[in-house]
Amino acid sequence: MKEPQAKPTIDLEIQKIDGNIWKGKAFSVSAKNIHGEFDILPYHANFISILLEGPVVIREESGQTKKISLPRSVMHLKDNYIKIYSAI
């Protein structure tokens, strides 16, 4: 009998000038830019965007959903690692 495969995750780090707001693994991350709402899933293509003020929704590895309200921010995704720079 095969063991179940682990669901893929993406690494996420949300930073502000004086430190980290959140860091960990997520199943998905949702946010909003000038084109509307979007989702980032594991192994998404490299991506950069200016995020509008509002919630970033994180579907955590634990299965819980977390909403973090951020001011206008920059999201950078490269090699399955998202960094969000808040209040820059």
LINBELHU-V855345 format. One record per residue. N is the residue number from 0. RES is the residue in one small letter. PHI is phi in whole degrees, -180 to 180 (999 if undefined). D_CENTER is the distance of its C-alpha to the mean C-alpha in Angstrom with 1 decimal. Layout:
n=N res=RES phi=PHI d_center=D_CENTER
n=N res=RES phi=PHI d_center=D_CENTER
This chain:
n=0 res=m phi=999 d_center=34.5
n=1 res=k phi=-76 d_center=31.0
n=2 res=e phi=-79 d_center=28.3
n=3 res=p phi=-65 d_center=25.2
n=4 res=q phi=-77 d_center=22.4
n=5 res=a phi=-69 d_center=19.2
n=6 res=k phi=-70 d_center=16.3
n=7 res=p phi=-65 d_center=14.0
n=8 res=t phi=-127 d_center=10.6
n=9 res=i phi=-126 d_center=7.9
n=10 res=d phi=-82 d_center=7.7
n=11 res=l phi=-136 d_center=5.2
n=12 res=e phi=-137 d_center=7.3
n=13 res=i phi=-112 d_center=7.7
n=14 res=q phi=-122 d_center=11.4
n=15 res=k phi=-125 d_center=14.3
n=16 res=i phi=-54 d_center=17.7
n=17 res=d phi=-99 d_center=19.1
n=18 res=g phi=145 d_center=16.5
n=19 res=n phi=-80 d_center=13.3
n=20 res=i phi=-96 d_center=11.9
n=21 res=w phi=-156 d_center=9.7
n=22 res=k phi=-150 d_center=9.4
n=23 res=g phi=167 d_center=9.5
n=24 res=k phi=-106 d_center=8.9
n=25 res=a phi=-138 d_center=7.3
n=26 res=f phi=-80 d_center=9.1
n=27 res=s phi=-162 d_center=6.7
n=28 res=v phi=-135 d_center=4.0
n=29 res=s phi=-120 d_center=6.6
n=30 res=a phi=-155 d_center=7.8
n=31 res=k phi=-137 d_center=11.3
n=32 res=n phi=-123 d_center=13.2
n=33 res=i phi=-65 d_center=17.0
n=34 res=h phi=-93 d_center=17.2
n=35 res=g phi=123 d_center=15.6
n=36 res=e phi=-77 d_center=12.8
n=37 res=f phi=-149 d_center=10.7
n=38 res=d phi=-121 d_center=8.6
n=39 res=i phi=-116 d_center=6.9
n=40 res=l phi=-112 d_center=8.8
n=41 res=p phi=-53 d_center=10.0
n=42 res=y phi=67 d_center=12.3
n=43 res=h phi=-63 d_center=11.3
n=44 res=a phi=-61 d_center=13.5
n=45 res=n phi=-55 d_center=12.8
n=46 res=f phi=-159 d_center=11.6
n=47 res=i phi=-140 d_center=11.7
n=48 res=s phi=-158 d_center=11.8
n=49 res=i phi=-90 d_center=12.9
n=50 res=l phi=-91 d_center=11.2
n=51 res=l phi=-78 d_center=13.9
n=52 res=e phi=-58 d_center=14.5
n=53 res=g phi=149 d_center=13.3
n=54 res=p phi=-80 d_center=10.9
n=55 res=v phi=-105 d_center=7.1
n=56 res=v phi=-103 d_center=7.5
n=57 res=i phi=-114 d_center=6.2
n=58 res=r phi=-96 d_center=8.8
n=59 res=e phi=-70 d_center=9.8
n=60 res=e phi=-60 d_center=12.1
n=61 res=s phi=-73 d_center=14.8
n=62 res=g phi=100 d_center=14.6
n=63 res=q phi=-82 d_center=14.0
n=64 res=t phi=-110 d_center=11.8
n=65 res=k phi=-122 d_center=10.7
n=66 res=k phi=-113 d_center=10.6
n=67 res=i phi=-122 d_center=10.3
n=68 res=s phi=-80 d_center=12.4
n=69 res=l phi=-128 d_center=12.1
n=70 res=p phi=-73 d_center=14.7
n=71 res=r phi=-50 d_center=14.4
n=72 res=s phi=-143 d_center=11.8
n=73 res=v phi=-116 d_center=11.1
n=74 res=m phi=-110 d_center=8.0
n=75 res=h phi=-128 d_center=9.3
n=76 res=l phi=-121 d_center=8.6
n=77 res=k phi=-148 d_center=11.7
n=78 res=d phi=53 d_center=13.1
n=79 res=n phi=65 d_center=10.2
n=80 res=y phi=-133 d_center=8.6
n=81 res=i phi=-100 d_center=5.7
n=82 res=k phi=-122 d_center=7.3
n=83 res=i phi=-115 d_center=7.3
n=84 res=y phi=-103 d_center=11.0
n=85 res=s phi=-99 d_center=12.2
n=86 res=a phi=57 d_center=15.8
n=87 res=i phi=-93 d_center=17.0
